[in-house]
Amino acid sequence: MKLNCIIIDDEPSSQKVLNVFIEKVPSLHLVEVCNNATDALEALRKYTHIDLLFLDINMPNISGMTFYKSLKNSPAVIFTTAYAEYAIDGFEVNAVDYLLKPFSFDRFLAAVNKAFDAVKTSENTIEEEAIYIKENKTLHKVNLQNILYVEALGDYVKIHLDDKFIVTNSTFTNMLEQLPSNQFIRTHKSFAINFKKLNSVSGNQIIINNTKIPIGQTYKTDFMKLLLKE
């Protein structure tokens, strides 16, 4: 299990410390370093699969706390600040932990371990949501979390999973009716994606696990509205 994370801090020295600490933890993947809340918002729109934020509270213009409270479906957060009086506010928004600067690597690692537990608990809850899909004479139990995207193939539908695919005799419409609309969105007449698995968007293409999936003109407006909302 690897957590994609973002540093949001306006102090270069703090960014450097966090960068060094993150590099020491193989299960953390630093996606981007942001200097302020505006840059962070753009990063979250660009990289929709972010698990953890290292967020400074005291930043110019928009505070880290105000920024985090504005997010919908927010990632886990570890607040970092030099001001102890902000700690209560941090825990009021269910922060994973609160690191008071300057902090040691041991203290950082303890906070990261809490983050892994929090994200794992959240993912296990999602994985319990499953549907049954028939392939020939076999009935497969498929966790929604494991579905990357679904593809229409004439009288069949191909369900692309993390490590394999399943082909079932069904109409595309019937398959989409089995999937929660708040997690799966149609992007093309022949494709629907698991929004939680989206890596990036480039032009009229979505990238999921290095696979390029088209965005059809008919579906582009609704898709972009959902993307900007997230």
C-alpha positions, 0 to 999 in steps of 0.5 A: 500500500502506497499513499500519494501525498501533497505538501502544502506549505509556504516556507521553503525550509519546512517543505525541505524537511517534509520532502526529506522525511517523505523520501525516507518512507518507501510507502509514501509517494510525493506527488507535488509541493504547493506554496499556497492553498490556490496551488493546492486546489489546482493540484487536487484537480489535476491529481484526483487520487491523493490520499494524504495532505501535509498541510500548514495551517498558518499561510497567507491569504487562505489559511490551511484550515479554511482551505481544508474545510472547503474541500469535498471528499477531502484526503486525510490530513496531517496539519503542520504548524509552529503555533500550538494554539491551532491544535484544537482546530485541527482535531475538530476536522478529524485530522489524522495528526498535528505536527508542531514545528520543528518536529523529529522524524520519529514524530513524523513517522508516528503521524504517518502510521496513523494516516496509513491506518485511517486510509486503510480503514476507509478503503476497507469500508469501500471494498465491502461494497460489491456486485455479482457479475456472471461470466459464462457459468461463473458468478464473480463477486467484484468489489467496486474498489477494484473496478478501474473502468467498464467497456461496451463490446457489442452484446457484452461488457468488459469490466477492467479490474486492478489485475484482470478483466471479466467479460459478461453478456449484458448491455452497457446500460444494464451494467451501469445501472448496477454501479453507484452513479456517485462513483462511476461516470460515463465518459464515452458511448463505450466507456464508464470510469471509476472516478476514484481511480482516475490518475489524470486528464489530458485533453479529451483523454482520461488516464487510469493506470497508464490506460487512455480512455476517451472523453466523448463530446456528449459526456464531456460537460457532465464529466468536467462539472464533476471533475471541478466539483471534486 
